[in-house]
Amino acid sequence: MKYSVITFGCRVNQADSLGFEEELRAAGATAAPPESADIVVVNTCSVTASSDQGARQTIRRVARDNPSARIVVTGCYATRRPDEVAALPNVARVIPNDDKPRLIHLVQSALTTAERFADGDGACGAAIEPGVAGRTAFTLRVQTGCAEPCSYCIIPTTRGRPRSVPLDDVLREVEHIATAGFKEIALTGVHLGSYGRDLDGPSSLLDLLRRARALAERHDLLFRISSLEPMDCPRDVVDLVATSDRFAPHFHLPLQHASDRVLTAMRRPYTIEYYASLVDDIRSRIPHASIGSDIIVGFPGETDEDFEVLASYLERSPLTHLHVFPYSDRPGTAASTMSGKVPGPVVRERGRRVREIGQRLALRFRESQIGTIHRALTLEDGSVVVTGNYLKLRVPATRPRNHWVRVRVTSDHDGELLAR
């Protein structure tokens, strides 16, 4: 049986898809392109209307190119609009987020007896390893769900309440990942900063990071912390990253807006003063850190003045890369009922301006790193490396994928390999 997994959206979905791959391979299935696979799993996103559209287009394209494929759809769009997804061509099963742990079992039920995978216990198929699904680093989901009341966001509806993976289970999985040969692990969650609050004997993200550091030293691992809400990035977490080479100097801290008026309407629990102080402190303590952010333009009621506050802050900020989202109504959210909707052409123009600012910030950061030396991990065929502070650099392909190297940054996109 041949399978393909197509993933949309966040690192949590990427982590879930790696889990599907591991289970499918353990059950004896083999990876194939979507156009020749027997089963195609589409793991969808629904953060914007364009996310939904992208999933629909992909499902229709797979059905057109591979009419015999059975398409299994999961993720946030499948959870939010299951009937709509089920009506798309060749969709054999629609599996909501809560049933993702049972996905392979549910896929089996869509097959005839002759088609089913082996009753594998994880021993019969090829194990997950660096390079599977094109991934050199492993993305590990340690938490899902969110209870934050952001007025624009549908994700609490599609992901449910916060649920954390018990700490000992996370550490066992880290051991398993390290044994499989991975050298970098990205820790992710829907609301990662809430990790542990729901567990018996409440824990915290800081507890997890401190325990993970001991494993990293034993296995020569690097941990990359995925997106953290600004209010969930305390000084102790910054200190840990600043003082340990086992954590990548890389933060992703969604701002969403720089106007306090708009932040209040978004129900974001911080001010621009708080956010600016946080990222300025990170830049002061970790000068080479990359600091990314998410920005929403065109939120209902966003005035020209609000937007100029946002643009002005971004231009002078220490941020190094931006993900820009034109506001999109999500039915069922508070923002979808708000007045003062911004006209589409204005939203697009504001998005263009912020993307241009993001390009300038990224170039400024990359140029500031010329001449610096970093530990980096080889990707692909060894001709690309990624540094801890998230620079992707072209290098001579003298080492295979998944090797630690030392590299000097020689231009905004190139590096020179150094002897250890």
C-alpha positions in Angstrom: 0.0 0.0 0.0 1.4 3.4 -1.0 0.6 6.6 0.9 1.1 10.3 0.6 0.6 13.0 3.3 -0.1 16.6 2.4 0.2 19.2 5.2 -1.2 22.7 5.5 -0.6 25.3 8.2 1.2 25.4 11.5 4.0 23.4 13.1 1.4 21.5 15.1 0.0 20.1 11.9 3.5 19.3 10.7 4.1 17.4 13.9 0.8 15.5 13.6 1.7 14.6 10.0 5.1 13.2 11.0 3.2 11.0 13.4 1.0 9.8 10.6 4.0 9.0 8.5 5.6 7.1 11.4 2.5 5.0 11.9 1.9 4.3 8.2 5.5 3.2 7.7 5.4 1.0 10.8 2.3 -0.6 9.3 4.2 -1.5 6.2 3.0 1.3 3.9 5.5 3.0 1.6 5.6 6.7 0.7 4.7 7.8 -2.8 3.8 11.1 -4.7 0.1 12.0 -4.4 -0.5 11.1 -8.1 0.4 7.5 -7.5 -0.6 6.9 -3.9 -3.4 4.6 -2.8 -4.2 6.6 0.3 -3.7 10.4 0.4 -4.0 12.1 3.8 -4.6 15.8 3.6 -4.0 17.6 7.0 -5.8 20.9 6.6 -5.6 24.4 8.2 -8.5 26.8 8.6 -6.9 29.9 10.0 -8.0 32.0 7.0 -10.5 31.6 4.1 -7.5 31.1 1.8 -6.4 28.2 3.9 -9.8 26.5 3.3 -9.6 27.3 -0.4 -6.1 25.9 -0.7 -7.2 22.6 0.9 -10.2 22.3 -1.5 -8.0 23.0 -4.5 -5.5 20.4 -3.4 -8.1 17.7 -2.8 -9.7 18.4 -6.3 -6.2 18.3 -7.9 -5.4 14.9 -6.3 -8.7 13.5 -7.3 -8.2 14.7 -10.9 -4.6 13.4 -11.2 -5.2 10.2 -9.3 -8.8 9.1 -9.7 -8.3 5.8 -7.8 -6.9 7.5 -4.7 -8.8 7.4 -1.4 -8.4 10.8 0.2 -8.6 11.0 4.0 -9.0 14.6 5.2 -8.2 15.8 8.8 -7.1 19.0 10.5 -8.9 22.2 11.3 -10.9 22.7 8.1 -12.1 19.1 8.3 -13.1 19.7 11.9 -14.9 23.0 11.2 -16.7 22.0 8.0 -16.9 18.2 7.8 -19.9 18.0 5.5 -18.3 20.5 3.0 -15.1 18.5 3.0 -16.9 15.1 2.6 -18.6 16.4 -0.5 -15.3 16.9 -2.3 -14.3 14.3 -4.9 -12.6 11.0 -3.7 -12.9 11.9 0.0 -13.2 8.5 1.8 -13.0 9.7 5.4 -13.2 13.0 7.2 -11.4 12.8 10.6 -11.7 15.7 13.1 -8.7 16.8 15.2 -9.8 15.0 18.3 -9.6 11.7 16.4 -6.2 12.2 14.9 -4.6 9.7 17.4 -6.9 7.1 15.8 -6.3 8.2 12.2 -4.5 5.1 11.0 -7.2 2.8 12.5 -9.9 4.9 10.8 -8.0 4.8 7.5 -8.0 1.0 7.8 -11.7 0.9 8.1 -12.0 2.7 4.8 -10.2 -0.1 3.0 -11.2 -3.6 2.0 -9.6 -6.6 3.8 -7.2 -7.2 1.0 -6.1 -3.6 0.9 -5.4 -3.1 4.6 -2.0 -2.5 6.1 -0.2 -5.0 8.2 -1.2 -5.4 11.8 2.2 -3.9 12.6 3.3 -3.1 16.1 5.9 -0.7 14.8 8.5 -3.4 13.8 7.5 -4.3 10.3 7.8 -1.1 8.4 10.6 1.5 7.8 11.0 3.7 10.9 10.8 7.5 10.7 14.3 8.9 10.3 15.9 12.2 9.2 14.9 12.9 5.6 11.4 11.4 5.7 8.8 13.8 4.3 11.8 16.1 3.5 12.3 16.9 7.2 15.7 16.9 8.8 14.6 18.3 12.1 11.8 16.6 14.0 8.7 18.6 15.0 7.3 17.3 18.3 3.9 18.3 19.5 3.8 18.5 23.3 0.4 20.3 23.7 -2.8 21.0 21.8 -5.9 23.2 22.3 -6.3 26.8 23.3 -8.5 28.7 25.7 -7.4 32.2 24.8 -10.3 34.5 23.7 -8.7 36.2 20.7 -11.7 37.7 18.8 -10.5 36.7 15.3 -9.5 33.1 15.9 -11.4 30.0 15.2 -8.7 27.6 16.5 -10.2 27.1 20.0 -13.3 25.8 18.3 -11.4 23.3 16.1 -8.7 22.3 18.6 -10.6 22.3 21.9 -9.4 23.0 25.4 -5.7 23.0 26.2 -4.3 19.4 26.7 -0.6 18.8 27.5 1.3 15.6 26.9 2.6 14.4 30.3 6.2 15.4 30.9 7.5 11.9 31.2 5.8 10.9 28.0 7.5 13.9 26.2 10.9 12.9 27.5 10.4 9.3 26.4 9.5 10.5 22.9 12.6 12.7 22.9 14.7 9.7 23.6 13.0 7.8 20.8 13.6 10.7 18.4 17.2 11.0 19.3 17.7 7.2 18.9 16.2 7.5 15.4 19.1 9.9 14.5 17.5 13.3 14.7 19.7 16.1 16.0 17.2 19.0 16.1 13.8 18.9 17.7 11.2 21.7 17.4 8.9 21.8 20.4 5.4 22.9 19.3 1.8 23.3 20.5 -1.3 25.2 19.7 -0.8 27.3 22.8 2.7 26.1 23.7 3.2 28.6 26.6 0.3 27.0 28.4 2.1 23.6 28.6 1.6 21.7 31.8 -1.1 23.9 33.4 -3.7 21.3 32.8 -1.7 18.3 34.1 -2.2 16.7 37.5 0.5 18.3 39.6 0.7 21.3 37.3 3.9 21.8 35.4 5.1 24.5 33.1 7.0 25.0 29.8 10.0 26.1 31.8 10.0 22.7 33.7 9.8 20.9 30.3 12.7 22.9 28.9 14.9 22.3 31.9 14.3 18.5 31.8 14.8 18.5 28.0 18.2 20.3 28.4 19.6 17.3 30.2 18.6 15.0 27.4 20.0 17.4 24.8 23.4 17.2 26.5 23.3 13.4 26.6 22.3 13.1 22.9 23.9 16.2 21.4 20.5 17.6 20.5 19.3 21.2 19.7 15.8 22.2 20.8 14.0 24.9 18.9 11.1 26.5 20.7 8.1 27.1 18.4 5.7 30.0 18.6 5.1 31.5 22.0 2.5 34.1 22.9 4.3 37.2 24.3 2.7 36.8 27.7 4.1 33.2 27.9 7.7 34.2 27.3 9.0 35.1 30.8 12.5 36.2 31.7 13.3 32.7 32.9 12.7 31.2 29.4 14.9 34.0 27.8 17.6 33.3 30.4 17.6 29.6 29.6 18.0 30.2 25.9 20.6 32.9 26.5 22.8 30.6 28.7 22.5 27.2 27.1 23.7 26.2 23.6 21.1 23.4 23.6 18.4 25.9 22.7 18.3 27.7 19.4 18.5 31.5 19.7 15.3 31.8 17.8 12.0 33.2 19.1 8.6 33.5 17.3 6.4 35.9 19.3 3.1 36.9 17.5 2.5 40.6 17.9 -0.6 40.8 15.6 -0.8 44.6 15.9 1.0 47.6 17.4 -2.0 49.8 18.1 -3.2 49.2 21.7 -6.7 50.1 20.5 -6.6 47.3 17.9 -5.0 44.9 20.4 -7.9 45.4 22.8 -10.4 44.7 20.0 -8.5 41.6 19.2 -8.6 40.6 22.9 -4.8 40.3 23.0 -3.7 40.4 26.7 -0.7 42.8 26.4 0.2 46.2 25.2 2.7 47.3 22.6 4.8 48.7 25.4 5.0 45.2 27.0 5.8 43.6 23.6 8.5 46.1 22.7 10.1 45.7 26.1 10.2 41.9 25.7 11.8 41.8 22.2 14.2 44.6 23.1 15.3 42.6 26.1 15.9 39.5 24.0 17.9 41.5 21.4 20.0 43.0 24.3 20.6 39.6 26.0 21.0 37.5 22.8 22.3 39.9 20.1 22.3 37.2 17.3 18.8 35.9 18.0 16.2 35.7 15.3 12.9 37.1 16.4 9.9 36.4 14.2 6.3 37.6 14.5 2.8 37.3 13.1 0.9 40.4 11.9 -2.7 40.9 11.0 -3.6 43.8 8.7 -7.1 45.0 8.0 -8.7 44.0 11.3 -12.3 45.4 11.6 -12.1 49.0 12.7 -8.4 49.4 11.9 -8.0 53.1 10.9 -5.2 54.6 8.8 -3.8 55.9 12.0 -3.8 52.5 13.6 -2.0 51.1 10.6 0.6 53.8 10.6 1.3 53.0 14.3 1.9 49.4 13.3 4.1 50.2 10.3 6.1 52.7 12.3 6.8 50.2 15.1 7.8 47.4 12.7 10.3 49.6 10.9 12.2 50.4 14.1 11.7 47.0 15.8 14.4 44.3 16.3 12.2 41.8 14.6 13.9 39.7 11.9 11.0 38.1 9.9 7.2 38.6 9.6 4.3 36.4 8.7 1.6 38.7 7.4 -2.1 37.8 7.4 -4.7 39.9 5.8 -7.7 39.7 8.1 -10.3 37.1 7.1 -13.7 36.7 8.7 -14.1 33.3 10.4 -17.8 32.6 11.0 -18.3 31.9 14.7 -15.7 34.4 15.9 -16.5 37.7 17.7 -14.6 39.7 15.1 -16.8 38.4 12.3 -19.7 40.3 13.7 -17.8 43.6 14.3 -18.6 46.7 12.3 -16.0 48.8 10.5 -14.8 46.1 8.0 -11.8 47.4 6.0 -12.3 47.4 2.2 -10.4 44.6 0.4 -8.2 46.9 -1.7 -7.1 48.7 1.5 -6.3 45.4 3.3 -4.3 44.2 0.3 -2.3 47.5 0.2 -1.6 47.3 3.9 -0.5 43.7 3.6 1.9 44.7 0.7 3.4 47.4 2.8 4.0 45.2 5.8 5.5 42.4 3.7 7.9 45.0 2.3 8.9 46.0 5.8 9.4 42.4 6.6 11.7 42.0 3.7 13.8 44.9 4.9 13.9 43.5 8.4 15.0 40.1 7.1 17.7 41.6 4.9 19.0 43.8 7.7 19.3 40.8 10.0 21.0 38.6 7.5 23.5 41.3 6.6 24.2 41.9 10.3 25.3 38.3 10.6 28.0 38.4 7.9 31.3 37.4 9.4 29.7 35.6 12.4 30.3 31.9 13.1 27.6 29.4 14.0 27.0 25.7 14.6 24.6 24.6 11.9 22.8 21.5 10.7 23.1 20.2 7.1 19.9 19.9 5.1 18.9 18.3 1.8 22.0 17.0 0.0 24.3 18.9 2.3 24.5 22.0 0.2 22.2 23.9 2.6 22.6 24.5 6.3 20.4 26.0 9.0 21.9 27.8 11.9 20.5 28.0 15.4 19.3 31.6 14.6 17.4 30.4 11.6 19.7 31.4 8.8 19.5 29.1 5.8 22.9 29.3 3.9 24.3 27.7 0.8 27.5 25.9 1.4 29.7 23.4 -0.6 28.1 20.0 -0.4 30.9 18.2 1.5 28.8 16.7 4.2 25.6 14.7 3.9 22.2 15.7 5.4 21.9 15.8 9.2 25.4 16.6 10.3 26.6 19.3 12.6 29.0 21.7 11.0 30.6 25.1 11.8 29.9 27.8 9.3 31.0 31.4 8.8 28.3 33.6 7.2 29.9 35.2 4.1 26.8 36.8 2.5 23.1 37.2 3.2 22.5 33.7 1.8 26.0 31.9 1.7 28.3 30.4 4.2 31.8 28.9 4.5 32.3 25.6 6.2 35.0 25.7 8.9 37.1 22.9 10.4 35.7 21.8 13.8 
